Amino acid sequence: MRRKIPLPTPERPYLALGLEGSANKFGAGVIKHAEDGSTSVLSNIRHTYITPPGEGFQPRDTALHHREWALKIIKQCLVQAGVSIHDLDCICYTKGPGMGAPLQSVALVARTLSLMFDKPLVGVNHCVGHIEMGREITGAQNPVVLYVSGGNTQVIAYSRQCYRIFGETLDIAVGNCLDRFARVIDLSNDPSPGYNIEQEAKKGKRLLPLPYATKGMDVSLSGILTSVEAYTMDKRFRRDGKPRETDGEDIITPADLCFSLQETVFAMLVEITERAMAHIGSKEVLIVGGVGCNERLQDMMGIMAKERDGQVFATDERSSHDLHTFEWNC
């Protein structure tokens, strides 16, 4: 049974256009709120600003990308949803947190459309948007939320009418950690550095020792990043992954480093999530954010949840522009 929403039942369907551009993706989607309280995603279109290998995305360049693609993406979004902009009941946009310049570009587009077509404007908290969309499309009721992205690493749960942070990173976010290491070993940014690290890690054969830094329900990731970068200066490191004639079995490849980084960092995330589950007595875990698409993280969380007779819910937007849902019934 879905928990009843303590809001009046709408007399007619409501349509909302959502605009997101807090980082290097500009996205637009239309969601329908039906009379029975259910919701459905009618369209979900996005375009990603991709930089050359070894480079990150700068705020100014990212903002220019969003301005260039905004109208094209919005038009595609409305066509896919089969609605006109006049049919919309409100326009929503990411108010923050995120990168300042890209957020300003999205806000400018949203406010312009709101004024031109006389539609109410709704600012949405980026973090809450991730969580609520995850709950909606997966059916999770009262989960412990692991929110992992390029700018956020938090363990969150709902208590006393608001979301409360039980644990978080003490320095850099997990997505930032993975992205920065991808630049060190010159992995492509297409479709994303984190995805390419995941694929490279599948080829890894060695689990190299890295710092394991959990502090209660918090984690520290900057030291792990420094340590894994140091391996690239080791005399055993082979950037092309191939041994030389004088090498024996003792070589270190980029795949080994990606594998070791993933296994260590994800083990830390699973540990602090399990502590939060025990603390609040929850049997559900919801993984949201870009790093939450990582299948290895989902698998590791699923093993933990199975041992606690729980469930893991995760959203995966990697393989297409539509939303896909994975659920473990453990």
N, C-alpha and C positions, 0 to 999 in steps of 0.2 A: 504494500500500500504506500502510495506517495503521500508525504505529509501535506496537509491542507494549507494553502497559502492564506494568511489572515488579511486578505484584501477583498474588496467588493468584486463580484463577478462582472466582467465587462459585458455591456449590452450588445456589442458588436466586435468583430475582429479588429485588432489594432496592428498597424504596421510601423516598424521602426527601422530607420537606416542608421547603421553604425559605421563610424570611420575610425580607423586605428593607424597610428604612425609614430609610435613612441621610440622606434629604433630604425632599422634599415629596411623594414617592410611597410608598404602602404597597403592597407586592406579596407575593403568595403563589403558590407553584408546587410541583407534585409531579413528581419526576423518577424514572424507573425505570432501574435498573442491571440488565441482563440477564446470563444465565449466560455468554454469549459475550464479555462485556466491553463491549458496546455500551450506549448510553444513549438514552433518549427522554424528551421533555418531554410529560407527560400533561396538564398544565394550567398556565396562567400568567395569573393575574388580578391587577389592580392598580386603585388609586383614587388620584387626584391631588388634592392640596390646592391650589386655585387662588385667588389673591388678586386684588383689583381692579387695573386698569392703573395703572402708576406705583408700585406697591408690591411689595416683596419678601416672602418668607415668614419669619416670626419663629420661633425654635426652640420657644418655649412653645406657640404656636398650632398649629404643625406636629405637635408631640407629642400635643396634644389630638385633632387630626384622626386620627392613627394609632390612638389608643385607641378612638375612636368607631367606626372602620371595620374594625378588626382581625378581629373574630369574623365579621362579614358576609363579608369577603373570603375568609377561611379556609374557611368553609362552602361558598361558591361554588366555591372551588378544589378541594375534595374531591369535590363533586358532579360537576364537569366531568371530573375524573380518573377517576371511577367507583370510588372507594375510600373506605373508612372510616378514621377516625383510628386505629382499632385495627390496621389493616393496615400502618401505617407502621413502618419499622425505626429511624428516627431523625428528629430535628427539628433543622434547621439555621437559623441566624440570622446576620445581619450584625453582626459584633463591632466593626467600625470599619475604616477611618476614616469620619467623617461628622459630622453635627450631634449634639451630645451628648444633648439632650433627646429627639429622635425615636429615637435609637439605644436609649436607656434604655427607651422605651415598647415597642419591638420585643423587646428582651431580656426584659422583664417578661412579655410574652405568651408567648414561647418557653419560658421557665423554668416558667411556670405549667402549660402544656400538658405539658411534660416530666415534671413532678412528678405531675400528675393522672393521666396515662396510662402512667407508668413507661417513658418512651422516652428513649434516650440523647440528650444535647444536644451539638451541634457548632457551635462558633463559627467563622465564616468571615471571612477578610480580604476586605474590599470590593473592593480592587483585583485580587487574585488571582481572586476570583469572576468579575469581568468577563472577565478574560483566559481562564480555563479554560472558561467557558461559550462564549465566542467561538470558541475552538479546537475545542470539541466539536461545535458545530452547523455550523461552516464546513468542518471538515476540515483546517485549517491545521496544518502539522507543526512547523516551527521558525521562526516568523515574527518579524520586528521588530514590536513592538506599539506603536501610537500610542494612548495612553489619554487621551481628551479628554472632560471632563465639567465640571459646574459647580464642582467643587472640585479637579480634578486635570488637569494637563497634563504628561504624561511620555512619553518614548520608552524602551521597556523591551525587554530580550531575556533569554532563559534561558541561563544559563552556570554550570557547576559546581554543579548541584543547587539553584540558586535564581534568582529573577528579579533582574536587575540594571538599575539606572536609568542609561541612557547620556546622557539629556538631559531637561531639565524647565524649567518656567517659573521665572523668578527672582523673580516677584512674585505676580500674580493668575492664576487659571486661565482658560482660553479661554472656558469656559461662563459664568463669572462676568463676564468682559468683555462678552460678548454680552448677557447678562441685564441688566446695569447700563445698557447703552446703550439697550436696549429700554424701560427705565423712563424714560430721559431723553426719548424721543420718544413716550411714552405708548402703546406697543404693548400689545396684550392679552396676558395670561398664559395664555390658553386656546387651544390645549392646552399650549403652553409658549412663553416669550419667544423662545427660540432658533429654534424652528420658524417663528414669525411673522417674525423677521428674515430667515430664508431665503426666505420667500415675498415679502417686500417687496423683497429684493435682486434678485429676478428682473425687477423693473420698473425698476431703476436703469439710467441711460444714461451717467453720468459716473464715471470713476475719478479720485477726488480724491487728492492726495498725502498720505500718512500716514507716520509713522516706521516704518522696517523694521529691527527690532531682534533679530537673531540673534547669538548670542555662542557660537561653537563649535557645540555641540549643544544649547545652552540658548536660550530666548527670553525677552523682556521685553514685557509687554503693557500695563502701567499707563500708559506714555507714549502708546501708541496710543489708549487709551480717552480720555485727557485731550485729545488732539488732535482726535479725531472729535467729542467733546462741544463743543469750541470752535467747530466749524463751525455749531452750532445758534445761536450768538450772532452769526454773520456776517450782514451786512445783506442778503446775497443769499439767505439761507435762507428757504424758504417751507414752513411746517409742514404746510399742507394740500396741498402739492405742485403748486399751481396758480399760474401767473404772474399778476402784476398788470398793469393796463393800461400802466403806464410801464415794465414790465420788458422786456428783450430776451431773448436766448437764455441769458444768463449768470445762471441761477438754480441754487440747490442745494435738492434735495428730500430728504425722509427716505429715499426709495428709493435715491438716489445715495449717501447716507451708509452705508446698510446694505450696498450693493454694494461700496463701497470698503473698508469694514471687513472684510467676508468675504474679499475677494480678497487683501488684504494679510496678514491673519492666517493664512489657509490656505496662502498661498505660503510663509510662514515655517515652518509645520508640515511641509509637504512637504519643504522643504529639510533640516531637521534629521533627518527620517525617512530621507531618501536618504543622508545622511552615516552614519547608523547602519547602514544596509544595506551600504554600502561597507566599513564598519569590520569587520563580522562576516562578510561574504560571504554574506548571506542574499538569497534571491530572492522572499521572501514578506513581505507587510505585512498585519497584522491591525489594523483600526480598531475600538476598543471605547469605550464610554462614551456618554453622551447626545448629545454633539456629533458623535459618529461617525455618527449617523443622517443628517447633513446630506448631501444628494446632491451638492452642489457640491464639498464636501471629498472625497467618494468619487471624483468625476470627475477632480479635479486629481491625486489620488494615483494614479488609474489611468493617467493620461498619463505620469507619472513612471515607474511600474512598467513600462509598455509599452516605454519607452526603455531599460530595463535587462533586458528579457526576463523580467520577473517577474510575480507575481500579487498582486492585492489582494483581501482578504476583509473583509467588513463585515457587521454585524448591524443590522437595522432593525426597531425595535419601535414605530414611529410610527403606522402605519396601522391596527393592530389590537392586541389584547392578546396575540396569538400572536407567536412569533419567526419572522422572515423572514430569508432569507440571500441575499446578493448576492455573486457571485464574478466577477472579471475574469480570463479566461485570455488573457494578453497574449503 
